[in-house]
Amino acid sequence: MDDFRVKRISTISRFKSGVALIADTIIPEQCRRNHHETLRSRVLIIVMGSLFACLCSLYLWLPRIIALSPEGLKQANHLVVMMGLGSALCLVALRVFNSRSLAANLYAVFLWAVFMQTASLTGGIETPALSLFILLPVLLGVTSGTRAGLYWTVVVCATWLVLLLLYRKGYHFPQIVLADNYNTAQTICLSLSCLMVVVVVVLYEFMNHLLRDGLSRERESLDYLARHDQLTGLPNRRSFILEWELALARASRNKTRVAILFLDLDKFKTVNDGLGHGAGDQLLQEMSRRLQRLLRSTDFVARWGGDEFAMIVENVGSQSDLEQVAAKLVAAIREPMVIERQRAEV
């Protein structure tokens, strides 16, 4: 059972990675620089592809489910062609104009036009395709923001209101759906609407999950950079001061001794000037590794600044013990090292 679950998760992960890779080949480079823009563009592309795939599948299976009239078959052909053409033009707009919002709204216009034409040929306000209009505000709300979603909500409501007023005025729309097929057609349209709304909502939730993870990682990265030296990876002066306050509190609580050791590299300027700043950086990195290896896990070492390091040694037994620790540190940093194929000593 566990192996099956692992294989299923692995298959789903590969599928998601494949879909993301295909979408990223379409998304312009300028949009991919922004993580939020990339995710929304992915949702738009996946929804367009999913809706077109559903329509193509429905187009192939519909004649086996119900008997289509000649007008119905013609409208089905027209619907598939228009959806394919609209999807292609929207992808071109996304690629050429580098605007996800423009592509999404253009796609919504195509959908509205196709749904409106379908409604005008299948009974107006009584059309089975009336529920398909719900896709417009849902899709635009996810891909282009709340304002676009509200705008298309107004458009859809206005469309329904116009169809209702025309019906009240006595205008009779043609009805190419056969009476025996009406309930089946309505069920198909409702199912398609529910399916696509679920797809959009799931993608939206997945997008939010990725955004939250990205923000969390970015916050952790910024917090790490604020507390650590970028060159050596050691805690910086700010972290040292905070740790010193904590060490003092622990020593006071446990009735132990704590000490601070400061260390600077006497010949660092000579190495830095003679071999270059790159060699100086390598020297500082090597010294930080040596200090970390020598100190205990309960001790604390930080880069104070420049060629200076500061250490907190807790649970100090006596003055002589501290002197032995200092002697080991000095002996370690005095061991020569090879930088830029040259022997260096500090």
Buried (B, 14 or more C-beta within 10 A) or exposed (E): EEEEEEEEEEEEEEEEEEBBEEBBEBBBEEBEEEEEBBBBBBBBBBBBBBBBEBBEEBBEEBEEEBEBEEBBBEBBEBBBEBBEEBBEBBBEBBEEEBBBBBBBBBBBBBBBEBBBBBBBBBBBBBBBBBBBBBBBBBBBBBBBBEEBBEBBBEBBEEBBEEBEEBBEEEEEBEBBBBEEBBEBBBEBBBEBBEEBBEBBEEBBEBBEEBBEEEEEEEEEEEEEEEBBBEEBEBBBBEBBEEBBEEBEEBBEEEEEBBBEBEBBBEBBEBBBEEBEEEBBBBBBBBBBEBBBEBBEEEBBBBBBEEBBBBBBBBBBEEEEBBEEBBEEBEEEBEEEBEBEEEEBEB
